[in-house]
Amino acid sequence: MEKLSQKELDWLLQPNDSFRMGIESGPEVQRRSASPKRSPTKIFLLLLSGVLGLIFPFFLLIRTSVYLIRTEQWNGWVALVAGSVVTILFLWFLFVIIFRRAKHKKIVYKIGIGSLSMMVFGFCMYGLMYLSGVNAKTENVRQVYRSLHPVLRVAVATTTLADKDLIITDIKRSPEDYRAMGLNPRQTSLHYPQKTGFVHAIDLRTIGHSEFRNKLLEISLKTMGFQTIRHVGTADHLHVALPLN
């Protein structure tokens, strides 16, 4: 058997850096350096933050518009534009925070403000012009959708972001409609076209949904500034209105 020299023995007893690095890069160190798994609670909170981050800006749009209409007595279209601008500024603030360290900030910010404006105004146009058949009880509801006040239309589009099963059961009515339901015609009903030229009320289906969901929907719409009344007379539904001053 070949004898080892003193130099070789010293090397074995005191490994050099490359040998030590080889050992320290083994499976045990890799397991230690691996990022820890997120707990289900953290994942849920991250998802919840994402959902709120997507929905809150549009909630802000509606709340601002309703405030300007009900408190400051602004025209509905002007109030909706003002609410959109407030929403764009809020999103712009978040955008600046996220991309504060980006290179070529002027170009990034220019692209950002354009994209945010297109997104917000595009969403408003979608809500103003279109109601999915999934969210309408009958074809007649879809046909009279554009007779609804513009802020209420965008509010419906905003609510469907969180509740895809939202169904509008009624929008525009006439005195004959109340008689057909066995009710006396209501002279002050906001389901009639108002002096603004628009209908100021909708009915939302609550039958077939949990009471928790129905209560959450009612609270959300009331927080946006709308008047909400739960009717259980002819059929259980949620009446949502934008009152006139």
Summary of the structure (lengths in Angstrom):
residues: 245
radius of gyration: 29.7
end to end distance: 105.5
largest distance: 113.5
contacts: 647
relative contact order: 0.09
helix: 59%
strand: 9%
